[in-house]
Amino acid sequence: MFLQDFWTAPSCHLALNPHCPHDADGLLDFARRQGWSSRCFFQTSGSEGVPKWVSLNKEAFLISARAVNAHFRVSAADRWLIALPLHHVGGFSIAARAYLSDSSYVQCAGKWQPKHFVDLCRNEEITLVSLVPAQVHDLVIEKLCCPKKLRAVIIGGGAISNALLKSAQTLGWPVFQSYGMTEAASQIATQSLEMPDEDGLEILPHWQISTDSTGHLILSGPALANAYLKRGSEGEWSCSEIGGRLTTRDLVRLSQQSSRHLLHFVGRESGVIKILGELIHLAPLQDRLDQILMEQGSSARPVILALPDARREMKLVLVLDSGDPGPWLSAYNRCVNSLCQITETRRVPAVPRTALGKVDHLMLKAWLS
């Protein structure tokens, strides 16, 4: 999967989603013109939902891997299973951990299938794996028990509910929550191996963390990404340096117990959610729907609302107080990707709005719950 000299070679790596082969056209040529080497490029979402790429040095992944290996006491005797895509840092970072620890790894092939995953863990004597909450949900729904050799399941890509966590533990799954992001080359804070019931996630030692006056996480450290890249409408690429310090959209609380620094995830800035581990920006989706309504001459004023979902973490629901949603909802679903499609509608007597005509989301969610 990875050549032996991958982590030391000066070549750049493009983590391209095989379902979107043209999203990075010209990016590697741009990197060569900049004189860059030993960089990895991963796709993420911009502040307004515009796709962009994150540039990380290969060394960033190795720094992160050392910290994670130390946290989970990874050795050459361990055997990883890669059950996440390699174009996401959650899957890609496992290769770096295996490289530094001399441990081996196996990759899941094909579409995710819970029973096949369990059989593969058992047959390959897997000891370590990373999963997202949706995958844990599937294992619990099918009541699949954990194979005996598996000693840690690292959960990333989104928050996992306490109910799902407890259900997985009842089936024997040794689940450990983690918090990370693409810009951090994987994990920032992870549930303690020694004290798994501790409130809060232990901040890994290579990070320096603080918060601003509103509680947004501020991140710095040697594994931080160095730049964002974006392609313009004419196909030209531009670069925005991160500068060694990143203020995120995530709201957190920090605490300390003895010498241990802990992170408590509070929530995500309004308008930005996660579905199946992917950041989704609601504002451009609402704009897309409003444009379709205008084009079709509809007077309806429906609202796209994010509500909790047991498997996907969040789901998109269409809330409306008038009109037949069929024609314009079909048009909307045709022009967005599968994660942003809407399959559920809710009707209310009237969508609550403020004096300025803005949707009162708190009241609307209260009504629906």
WOJO-V303081 format. One record per helix or strand. SS is the DSSP state (A for helix, B for strand). FROM is the first residue (numbers start at 1). LEN is the number of residues. If there is no record, write none. Layout:
SS:FROM:LEN ; SS:FROM:LEN
//
This chain:
B:13:3 ; A:27:7 ; B:39:7 ; B:51:7 ; A:58:15 ; B:79:4 ; A:89:13 ; B:104:4 ; A:114:10 ; B:128:5 ; A:133:9 ; B:152:5 ; A:162:9 ; B:175:7 ; A:182:3 ; B:186:5 ; B:201:3 ; B:207:5 ; B:216:6 ; B:227:5 ; B:237:5 ; B:246:12 ; B:260:9 ; B:272:4 ; B:278:4 ; A:282:14 ; B:303:7 ; B:313:8 ; A:326:9 ; A:338:3 ; B:344:4 ; B:353:1 ; B:359:1 ; A:361:8
//
